Amino acid sequence: MDTDERLYTIRQISAMIPTVSISIADDTATVATLLYDSRKLSDTVHGLFFALEGRRDGHAYIRDAYAQGVRNFVVTHGKVESSAFPGANFLVVPDTLEALQTLASRHRDRFTHPVIGITGSNGKTVVKEWLVQLLSPEYRIARSPKSYNSQIGVALSLWQLGPAADLAIIEAGISRPGEMAVLQRMIRPDIAVLTNIGPAHEEGFSSLDEKIAEKLRLFEGAETAVFSPGYLRGVPVPPTGKQITWGTEGETLQVINHQLLAGNRCRIYARYRGEEITVVIPFADAAARENAVCCWAVMLAMGYEQATISERIALLQPIEMRLEMKKGINQCTVVDDSYSNDLSSLAIALDFLQQQRQHTKLTLVLSDIPGASDDEDKVYENVSNLLKESQVNRLITIGPGLQKHTSQFTFLTHEAFPDTASFLAAFPSLTFQDEAILLKGARKYAFERISRLLTAKSHDTVLEINLNAVEHNLNQYKSLLPPSVKLMVMVKAFSYGSGSFEVANLLQFNKVDYLAVAYVDEGVELRKAGIQLPIMVMSPRPASFDALLAHRLEPEIYSFAILTDFIGALTEKGQSAYPIHLKLDTGMHRLGFSISDIDLLINYLKNTAAVKVRSIFSHLAAAGAPEHDAFTENQLHEFSKFATRLTTALGYPVIRHIANTAGIQRWPQAHFDMVRLGIGLYGIGNEGGQSLSLQPASSLKTTVIQTRQVPAGESVGYGRNGMLTKDSTIATVSIGYADGYDRRFGNGVGQMRIGNTTVPTVGDICMDMTMLDISGLEVREGDEVIVFGDVEKLAGTIGTIPYELLTGISQRVKRVYYYG
C-alpha cells in the first residue's frame, strides 16, 4: 500500500472485490482513480474502468477507454475477450456496479475518523456545505463533490477519503426501495442526519411511509442520529446510540419562534436541555431556517458550545451549487464554478470545460485550495496531474500557495498572482479572446468580482437553462427506445429558444446520432462551434447549397425541384453519393413527396450517382391526440409501405423515421430505425403513452427596478388600461414584449412570482418593462422575479402553445446554462 491511501496495486484491488477470474498483463499497475464513463477519463495511467451496465452498457466503450490509455478494467463475466486488448488488466466479476460499491466500502474501512451521512428529500447539499463551513476550524473535511449521492456517486465520494482528512461528510440519495441498504453498507455513518421528507422521488415508492422507512435505513448502526420527528409520520427509527431531534413539538432542540430582522437576517429562538438559546442566520426564507436548525442540531450532537455555534452560524455563506455557463467578453464563454474549490469538484468542472467545443483555447482561473497547507506539495502535484490530463492550455492562479508551486505548471502558459486584488489590477493588460474560461475560486478570494469583469454585459433579464434537466429528459426518452433505434434531436430555432451550440454540445457529449436544424446557417453555426455530429437541414435553399456542402450538412429533400437543383450543384462540384434525407407527405400536407410519386422518385434516384439516400421520413400530424389515432395508424401504414418499396428498389439500407416527441411515447410501433426528439427535451409535452418523469429545463427571470405607491383611481401603463380600484404598491420589472413577454399577458392575464408569492401584471405590457401589483408584500428594488417556470401552464392562459413562448424569447435576453 502506498502512502497515498488511494493508490492500490492491481493485485490488491483484485483481492478487495468478488472476482470470477482475473487476467493480469501488467503486475506493476497501480490504481488511484475510478472511471466509469469513457467521455470523462482522467488519470488514465492509474485509472480503473468499471464497465457498468445500465441504460448504456459500459462494455461497449472499453475500446474507447483503451484507446485513450486506460489499461485496468472491471468487466462482467462473458462480456469481453481480454486478448483483444494487449497489455491490459481485466478483473472479471459477477456485477460491475456491486464491485465498484464493494471496493468503495473496503476503502472506507481504512478511514478511522468520523463520518457524517446525510439523507433527506431536500437540503442535503446545503446542509453538507454549511457543515463544512461550520466545522472546518477543527476538522480537515472530505465531502461528496457537488451532489454525488447516487449508487455510483456515493462510491466515488468515498474513494476520495484519505490521510488529508479527519472528518467526512457524505450525501446519500435514493429513488426506490432497496437502494439505501447498499448506500448504508458503504457509508456506515457515525452520525446519520435526515434533513426532511418531501415529494422528491415519490414516484418510486408505493407510499410515503415506505419512502421514510427506506431513508431511515441510513441510521442503522450509527452512534448518533439527528432528525426531526415531525417528518417521520410515526415510522420507527432504527436503533442508534444517541438521538438529537429538532422541531417544534418538544424535541431535543425545540424551535419556539423566529423573528425576521433587517438585512435579510432571521433570529431563531429554541430550547435545549431546559435553556432558551438563539441563533441569528443571514437568511430569511423558510428553507434556510430549516437547514440552519438541522446544522445547529448536528453541532450540538458533536458537543459544540452554544456560543461557538451562534458565532459561526451568523457567518454562514450562501451555497452556490450551480456550475454556470455564461456569455463572456470578446467572444469568450465563462464557466463559473466558484466557491467549491477542492480536487474532486475541480475534476468535475474540468470535465465540463472540455465539453465546450466552441473554443479551441481553454483557460482555468484557479485560487489556492482551502486546507492544502497541510500537504501543499501533494495537493498541487495532484492539481498538476489533473491539468496534464485535461486540454487546458492557459492557467491563471491566484493565491500564495499556488504562486509557490509554479514549477508544477511549466507544461502550459501560467500567470500567477498573489491575491485577487493583484489580478484585478492587472486585468486591463490581460488578453481574453475567443476562449472558454473556467473560474474555480475558494470563497475568500471573492471570484464574483472576476466573473463580473469577464461576463458580457446585458440587461437584468435572463433565461436559465438547467443542463442537468436537459440531460435527464434526454435519458428519459432514451429509456423508451430499443438499443437498435437511433435518436435525432431537433435543435432548430435556437434549440427552441434555449441556445444552439450549448445544447448541441451536451447532445454530442451524450452521443445522440443526429441533429436537425431548420436552415443552413443554423447548421453552419454549429459546425463553427465544434459540433461534429451529422446534421440534417430541414429547409435547404439552392442559394445555400455551397455553404451546406462546405460544412458537411445533409439536406432534407422534399420535392423534385429541390432534388434536381441539389443534384446539379453536386455534379458541378464533382461530388457523388452525398447523403440526403427524403421527406414523404403522409398526411401533414406541409412538405414532402406524395405517395403517388414513388415510381418516378425511384427511377430518378436509380439514374444518378450524385446522391445516396441516408434516410426517409415523414411527420405525424397528431401523434399526441387520441381522438386522431386512426389517422396516425394510417400515416404509419402508408409510410411503411413507401419506405419498403423505396429501400427494395435502391438495394441498400435506408434509415426510416417518423416519430416525433409524442410519437416516441405513444407509438412504439412508430420508432422504426430512428426517432426525432423535439420539445420533450426541455421537459414539455409529456403526452400519455409510457409516462415519463420529465423536468422543466428553463426558467425566465428578471428583476424589480422600481417600486412605488399608487392611489386608487390612478392608472398604470399605456392607454390607462390598468385602472386601480384600491391603493396599490406597483413594481416595475425589467422585461417587455421586445424580450418576448407577449402583450397578451397584460392587465392581470399574466402572473409572475416574487419569493413564494404569485403577483399579477397591471396595465399593458411595455416594450422593455412590465408592471406588477405587489400590494402587501415586502419587495425591494433588485429582487428576483420568476417570469415563468411552467411554460405549458403559462401558454394556456393566452391560448397558445409552449413552442411560441420559448422560441419568442429575444436574443437580447441573456442565456445562463448551469448544472444544478
Residue pairs with C-beta under 8 A, 6 or more apart in sequence:
1 7
1 8
1 12
2 8
2 30
3 163
4 32
4 162
4 163
4 378
5 107
5 110
5 161
5 162
5 163
6 32
6 107
6 159
6 160
6 161
6 162
7 30
7 31
7 32
7 46
8 16
8 30
8 31
8 32
9 27
9 28
9 29
9 30
9 31
10 24
10 26
10 27
10 29
10 30
10 31
10 72
10 89
10 91
11 24
11 27
13 31
13 48
13 72
13 91
13 103
14 22
14 24
14 91
16 102
16 103
16 106
17 74
17 91
17 93
17 99
17 102
17 103
17 106
18 93
18 94
18 98
18 99
18 102
19 91
19 92
19 93
20 77
20 92
20 93
20 94
21 77
21 92
22 89
22 90
22 91
22 92
23 82
23 89
23 90
23 92
24 89
25 71
25 86
25 87
25 88
25 89
26 71
26 87
26 88
26 89
29 71
29 72
29 89
30 46
31 46
31 47
31 48
31 72
32 43
32 46
32 47
33 42
33 43
33 46
33 47
33 48
34 47
34 48
34 50
34 100
34 103
34 155
34 156
34 159
35 41
35 42
35 44
35 47
35 48
35 49
35 50
35 65
35 70
36 49
36 50
36 52
36 58
36 100
36 152
37 61
38 49
38 58
38 61
38 62
38 64
38 65
38 68
39 509
39 511
40 351
41 47
41 65
41 68
41 69
41 70
41 389
42 347
42 350
42 351
42 386
42 389
42 390
43 385
43 386
43 389
44 65
44 68
44 69
44 70
44 71
44 389
45 69
45 71
47 70
47 72
48 72
48 73
48 74
49 58
49 62
49 65
49 70
49 72
49 73
49 74
50 58
50 73
50 74
50 96
50 97
50 99
50 100
51 57
51 58
51 59
51 61
51 62
51 73
51 74
51 75
51 76
51 79
51 80
51 96
52 58
52 96
52 97
52 100
52 152
53 59
53 76
53 96
53 97
55 475
55 478
55 479
58 96
59 75
59 76
59 79
59 80
62 73
62 75
62 80
62 85
63 85
65 73
66 85
66 88
70 88
71 87
71 88
71 89
72 88
72 89
72 91
73 80
73 85
73 88
73 89
73 90
73 91
74 90
74 91
74 93
74 96
74 99
74 100
75 90
75 91
75 92
75 93
75 96
76 92
76 93
76 94
76 95
76 96
77 92
77 93
77 94
80 90
82 88
82 90
91 99
93 99
97 151
97 152
100 152
100 155
101 151
101 155
101 182
101 185
101 186
103 155
103 159
104 154
104 155
104 156
104 158
104 159
104 186
105 158
105 185
105 186
107 158
107 159
107 161
108 115
108 158
108 161
108 186
108 187
108 188
110 161
111 161
111 162
111 165
111 168
113 165
113 166
113 167
113 168
114 166
114 167
114 168
114 190
114 191
115 167
115 168
115 169
115 170
115 187
115 188
115 189
115 190
115 191
116 131
116 167
116 168
116 169
116 170
116 189
116 190
116 191
116 192
116 193
116 298
117 170
117 171
117 172
117 184
117 187
117 189
117 191
117 192
117 193
117 218
117 222
118 124
118 127
118 128
118 169
118 170
118 171
118 172
118 193
118 195
119 171
119 172
119 173
119 174
119 180
119 192
119 193
119 194
119 195
119 215
119 218
120 127
120 193
120 194
120 195
120 196
120 197
120 215
121 195
121 196
121 197
121 198
121 199
121 200
121 201
122 195
122 196
122 198
122 200
122 287
123 195
123 196
123 287
123 290
123 291
123 294
124 147
124 149
124 171
124 172
124 173
124 195
125 146
125 147
125 171
125 319
125 321
126 287
126 288
126 291
126 319
126 321
127 193
127 195
127 291
127 294
127 295
127 298
128 143
128 144
128 169
128 171
129 143
129 319
129 321
129 340
130 291
130 292
130 295
130 316
130 319
131 169
131 295
131 298
132 141
132 143
132 169
133 312
133 315
133 316
133 317
134 295
134 299
134 309
134 312
134 313
134 316
135 141
135 167
135 299
135 302
136 370
136 371
137 312
139 165
139 166
139 167
140 164
140 165
140 166
140 167
140 371
140 374
141 165
141 167
141 168
141 169
141 371
142 160
142 161
142 162
142 164
142 165
142 167
142 168
142 169
143 157
143 168
143 169
143 170
143 342
144 153
144 154
144 157
144 169
144 170
144 171
145 156
145 157
145 160
145 340
145 342
145 344
145 345
145 347
145 348
146 321
146 323
146 340
146 345
146 348
146 819
147 153
147 171
147 173
147 321
148 154
148 156
148 157
148 171
148 344
149 157
149 170
149 171
149 172
149 173
150 173
151 179
151 182
151 183
153 171
153 173
154 170
154 171
154 172
154 183
154 186
154 187
155 186
157 170
157 171
157 344
158 168
158 170
158 186
158 187
160 343
160 344
161 168
164 371
164 374
164 375
164 378
164 379
170 187
170 189
172 180
172 183
172 184
172 187
172 218
173 201
174 180
174 183
174 201
174 204
174 214
174 215
175 201
175 204
176 201
176 204
176 205
177 204
177 205
177 210
177 214
178 214
179 214
180 214
180 215
180 217
180 218
181 217
183 218
184 217
184 218
184 220
184 221
187 218
188 221
189 218
189 222
190 222
190 223
190 224
191 222
191 223
191 224
191 225
191 226
191 298
191 301
191 302
192 218
192 219
192 222
192 224
192 225
192 226
192 240
193 225
193 226
193 227
193 294
193 298
194 215
194 216
194 218
194 219
194 225
194 226
194 227
194 228
194 231
195 290
195 291
195 294
196 228
196 231
196 290
197 208
197 211
197 212
197 215
197 231
197 232
201 211
202 208
202 211
203 693
204 211
205 211
205 214
208 233
209 233
209 235
212 231
212 232
212 233
212 235
213 235
216 232
216 235
216 236
216 237
216 238
217 238
219 225
219 227
219 237
219 238
219 240
220 238
220 239
221 238
221 240
222 240
222 241
223 240
223 241
223 242
224 240
224 241
224 242
224 243
224 244
224 301
225 237
225 240
225 242
225 243
225 244
226 243
226 244
226 245
226 246
226 294
226 297
226 298
226 301
227 237
227 243
227 245
227 246
228 245
228 246
228 247
228 251
228 294
229 245
229 247
229 249
229 251
230 247
230 248
230 249
237 243
242 301
243 252
244 252
244 253
244 297
244 298
244 300
244 301
245 251
245 252
245 253
245 297
246 252
246 253
246 254
246 255
246 293
246 294
246 296
246 297
247 253
247 254
247 255
248 254
248 255
248 256
252 272
252 273
252 297
252 300
253 270
253 271
253 272
253 293
253 296
253 297
253 300
254 270
254 271
254 272
255 268
255 269
255 270
255 293
256 269
256 270
256 271
256 276
257 268
257 269
258 266
258 267
258 268
258 269
258 289
259 266
259 267
259 269
260 266
260 284
261 267
261 280
263 282
264 282
264 283
264 284
265 280
265 281
265 282
265 283
265 284
266 280
266 281
266 283
266 284
266 288
266 289
267 278
267 279
267 280
268 278
268 279
268 280
268 281
268 289
268 292
268 293
268 296
269 276
269 278
270 276
270 277
270 278
270 279
270 293
270 296
271 277
272 300
272 306
277 306
277 310
278 310
279 292
279 296
279 309
279 310
279 313
279 314
280 310
280 313
280 314
281 288
281 289
281 292
281 313
281 314
281 316
282 314
282 315
282 316
283 289
283 292
283 316
283 318
285 755
292 313
292 316
295 313
296 309
296 313
299 308
299 309
300 306
300 309
317 339
317 443
319 339
320 338
320 339
320 340
321 340
321 820
322 818
322 819
322 820
323 335
323 336
323 337
323 348
323 349
323 352
323 818
323 819
324 335
324 336
324 337
324 816
324 817
324 818
325 333
325 334
325 335
325 336
325 356
325 467
325 502
325 816
325 817
325 818
326 333
326 334
326 336
326 451
326 455
326 456
326 814
326 816
326 817
327 333
327 334
327 455
327 456
327 458
327 814
327 815
328 334
328 432
328 437
328 454
328 455
328 456
329 432
329 453
329 454
329 455
329 456
330 432
330 433
330 434
331 433
331 434
332 359
332 432
332 433
332 434
332 435
332 436
332 437
332 454
333 356
333 358
333 359
333 435
333 436
333 437
334 437
334 439
334 451
334 454
334 455
335 349
335 352
335 353
335 356
335 436
335 437
335 438
335 439
336 439
336 447
336 451
337 345
337 349
337 352
337 438
337 439
337 440
338 439
338 440
338 441
338 443
338 447
338 448
338 451
339 441
339 442
339 443
339 447
341 366
341 367
341 369
341 370
341 440
341 441
341 442
342 369
342 370
342 371
343 369
343 379
343 382
343 383
343 386
345 440
346 366
346 369
346 383
346 386
346 440
347 386
349 438
349 440
350 364
350 386
350 387
350 390
350 392
350 438
352 819
353 362
353 364
353 390
353 392
353 436
353 438
354 362
354 390
354 391
355 505
355 506
355 509
356 362
356 436
356 505
357 501
357 505
357 508
357 529
357 530
357 531
357 532
358 436
358 501
358 505
358 528
358 529
358 530
359 434
359 435
359 436
359 530
360 530
361 393
361 394
361 434
361 435
361 436
362 390
362 391
362 392
362 393
362 394
362 435
362 436
362 438
363 392
363 393
363 394
363 395
363 396
363 432
363 435
363 436
363 437
363 438
364 387
364 392
364 394
364 395
364 396
364 437
364 438
364 440
365 396
365 398
365 437
365 438
365 439
365 440
365 441
365 447
365 450
366 383
366 395
366 396
366 397
366 398
366 402
366 440
366 441
367 397
367 398
367 399
367 402
367 420
367 440
367 441
367 442
367 445
367 447
368 397
368 398
368 399
368 400
368 401
368 402
368 442
368 445
369 379
369 380
369 383
369 401
369 442
370 442
370 444
372 379
372 380
372 401
373 401
376 401
376 404
376 405
377 405
380 401
380 402
380 405
380 408
381 408
383 408
384 408
384 409
387 395
387 409
387 411
387 412
388 411
392 412
392 438
393 412
393 413
394 412
394 413
394 414
394 415
394 435
395 409
395 412
395 413
395 414
395 415
396 414
396 415
396 416
396 417
396 423
397 403
397 406
397 409
397 414
397 415
397 416
397 417
398 417
398 418
398 419
398 420
398 422
398 423
398 441
398 445
399 417
399 418
399 419
399 442
399 445
400 418
400 419
402 416
403 416
403 417
403 418
406 414
406 416
415 430
417 423
417 426
419 445
420 441
420 445
420 446
420 447
420 449
420 450
423 450
424 449
424 450
424 453
427 453
432 454
437 454
439 447
439 450
439 451
439 454
441 447
441 450
456 814
458 812
458 813
458 814
459 734
459 812
459 814
460 702
460 703
460 705
460 734
461 700
461 701
461 702
461 703
461 734
461 735
461 739
461 787
461 813
461 814
462 700
462 701
462 702
462 813
462 814
462 815
462 816
463 497
463 498
463 698
463 699
463 700
463 701
463 809
463 813
463 814
463 815
463 816
464 698
464 699
464 700
464 701
464 815
464 816
464 817
464 818
465 498
465 499
465 502
465 503
465 697
465 698
465 815
465 816
465 817
465 818
466 695
466 696
466 697
466 698
466 699
466 818
466 819
466 820
467 502
467 506
467 817
467 818
467 819
468 695
468 819
468 820
469 682
469 683
469 695
469 696
469 697
470 498
470 503
470 506
470 681
470 682
470 697
471 506
471 510
472 694
472 695
473 680
473 681
473 682
473 683
473 692
473 694
473 695
473 697
474 489
474 507
474 510
474 512
474 677
474 681
475 510
476 692
476 693
476 694
477 487
477 661
477 664
477 665
477 675
477 677
477 680
477 681
477 692
478 487
480 664
480 665
480 668
480 690
480 692
481 487
481 664
481 671
481 675
482 671
484 673
485 671
485 672
485 673
485 674
485 675
486 513
486 514
486 655
486 657
486 673
486 674
486 675
487 512
487 513
487 514
487 674
487 675
487 677
488 512
488 513
488 514
488 515
488 516
488 536
488 657
488 674
488 675
488 676
488 677
489 507
489 512
489 514
489 515
489 516
489 676
489 677
489 678
489 681
490 496
490 515
490 516
490 676
490 677
490 678
490 681
491 500
491 503
491 504
491 507
491 515
491 516
491 517
491 522
491 526
492 516
492 517
492 518
492 519
492 522
492 538
493 518
493 807
494 500
494 522
494 807
494 811
495 502
495 503
495 504
496 678
496 679
496 681
496 682
496 803
496 806
496 807
497 698
497 740
497 806
497 807
497 808
497 809
498 682
498 697
498 698
498 806
498 815
499 815
499 817
500 522
500 525
500 526
500 529
501 525
501 526
501 529
501 530
501 531
502 815
502 817
503 681
504 515
504 526
504 529
504 531
504 533
505 529
505 530
505 531
507 515
507 533
508 531
508 532
508 533
512 533
513 533
513 534
513 674
514 533
514 534
514 535
514 536
514 674
515 526
515 531
515 533
515 534
515 535
515 536
516 535
516 536
516 537
516 538
516 676
517 523
517 526
517 535
517 536
517 537
517 538
518 537
518 538
518 539
519 537
519 538
519 539
519 540
519 541
519 544
520 537
520 540
520 541
520 544
520 547
520 548
520 551
520 553
521 544
521 547
522 537
523 535
523 537
523 548
523 551
523 553
524 547
524 551
524 553
526 535
527 535
527 551
527 552
527 553
534 554
534 579
535 552
535 553
535 554
536 553
536 554
536 555
536 556
536 581
536 615
537 548
537 553
537 554
537 555
537 556
538 556
539 556
540 548
540 553
540 555
540 556
540 562
540 566
542 562
542 565
542 566
542 569
545 555
545 565
545 566
545 569
546 569
547 553
548 555
549 569
549 570
549 573
549 575
549 578
554 579
554 580
554 581
554 614
555 562
555 566
555 580
555 581
556 580
556 581
556 582
556 583
556 591
557 563
557 566
557 580
557 581
557 582
557 583
557 611
558 582
558 583
558 591
558 592
558 593
559 591
559 593
560 593
560 597
560 600
560 601
560 604
563 580
563 604
563 611
566 580
566 610
566 611
567 608
567 610
567 611
570 576
570 578
570 610
570 611
571 610
575 610
576 609
576 610
577 609
577 610
577 611
577 612
578 610
578 611
578 612
579 611
579 612
579 613
579 614
580 611
580 612
580 613
580 614
581 613
581 614
581 615
581 616
581 617
582 593
582 601
582 613
582 615
582 616
582 617
582 646
583 591
583 592
583 593
583 617
583 618
583 619
584 592
584 593
584 595
584 616
584 617
584 618
584 639
584 642
584 643
585 591
585 592
585 593
585 594
585 595
585 618
586 592
586 595
586 618
586 619
586 634
586 635
586 638
586 639
586 642
586 658
587 621
587 631
587 634
587 635
587 638
588 618
588 619
588 620
588 621
590 619
592 618
592 619
593 601
595 638
595 642
598 642
598 645
598 646
601 646
602 645
602 646
602 649
602 650
605 611
605 613
605 649
605 650
606 649
606 650
612 652
613 646
613 650
613 654
614 654
614 655
615 654
615 655
615 656
615 657
615 673
615 674
616 642
616 643
616 646
616 647
616 654
616 655
616 656
617 656
617 657
617 658
617 676
618 635
618 639
618 658
619 658
619 660
620 632
620 635
620 658
620 659
620 660
620 662
620 663
620 667
620 670
621 628
621 631
621 632
621 635
622 628
622 631
622 632
623 632
623 659
623 660
623 662
623 663
623 666
623 667
623 670
623 687
624 662
624 666
624 685
624 687
624 688
626 688
632 667
632 670
635 658
636 658
636 667
636 669
636 670
639 656
639 658
640 656
643 654
643 656
643 672
646 654
647 653
647 654
655 673
655 674
656 672
656 673
656 674
657 672
657 673
657 674
657 675
657 676
658 670
658 672
659 667
659 670
659 671
659 672
659 675
659 676
660 675
660 676
660 677
660 678
661 676
661 677
661 678
661 679
661 680
661 681
661 685
661 687
662 685
662 687
662 688
662 689
663 670
663 675
664 671
664 675
664 677
664 680
665 680
665 686
665 687
665 688
665 689
665 690
665 692
666 687
666 688
666 689
667 689
668 689
668 690
678 685
679 685
679 802
679 803
679 806
680 686
680 692
680 694
681 697
682 696
682 697
682 698
682 806
683 694
683 695
683 696
683 697
684 694
684 696
684 791
684 792
684 802
684 806
685 802
686 692
686 694
696 789
696 790
696 791
698 791
698 806
699 786
699 788
699 789
700 735
700 786
700 787
700 788
700 809
700 813
701 784
701 785
701 786
701 787
702 733
702 734
702 735
702 752
702 784
702 785
702 787
703 733
703 734
703 782
703 783
703 784
703 785
704 731
704 732
704 733
704 754
704 779
704 780
704 781
704 782
704 783
704 785
705 732
705 733
705 734
705 769
705 781
706 731
706 732
706 781
707 729
707 730
707 731
707 732
707 774
707 779
707 780
707 781
708 729
708 730
708 732
709 727
709 728
709 729
709 730
710 716
710 724
710 727
710 728
710 729
710 730
711 724
711 727
712 724
712 725
712 726
712 727
712 728
713 723
713 724
714 723
714 724
715 721
715 722
715 723
715 724
715 763
716 722
716 724
716 730
716 762
716 763
716 771
717 746
717 762
717 763
717 764
717 766
717 771
718 763
718 764
718 766
719 764
721 746
721 747
721 763
721 764
722 746
722 747
722 762
722 763
722 764
722 771
724 762
726 775
727 775
728 762
728 773
728 775
729 773
729 774
729 775
729 776
729 777
729 779
730 762
730 771
730 772
730 773
730 774
731 754
731 759
731 771
731 772
731 774
731 779
731 785
732 769
732 770
732 771
732 772
733 752
733 769
733 770
733 771
733 772
733 785
734 768
734 769
735 741
735 768
735 769
735 770
735 787
736 765
736 766
736 767
736 768
736 769
736 770
737 743
737 765
737 766
737 767
738 767
738 768
738 810
738 812
739 768
739 809
739 810
739 812
739 813
740 805
740 808
740 809
740 810
740 813
741 750
741 765
741 770
741 787
742 750
742 765
742 798
742 800
742 805
742 808
743 764
743 765
744 750
744 798
745 761
745 765
745 770
745 797
745 798
746 761
746 763
746 764
746 765
746 770
747 761
747 762
747 763
747 764
748 760
748 761
748 762
749 761
749 797
749 798
750 760
750 761
750 765
750 770
750 794
750 797
750 798
751 758
751 759
751 760
751 761
752 758
752 759
752 761
752 770
752 772
752 785
752 786
752 787
752 788
753 759
753 785
753 786
753 789
754 772
754 774
754 777
754 779
754 783
754 784
754 785
754 786
755 777
755 783
757 777
759 772
759 773
759 774
759 777
760 772
760 773
761 770
761 771
761 772
761 773
762 771
762 772
762 773
763 771
772 785
788 794
788 805
791 802
791 805
791 806
792 802
794 805
795 801
795 802
795 804
795 805
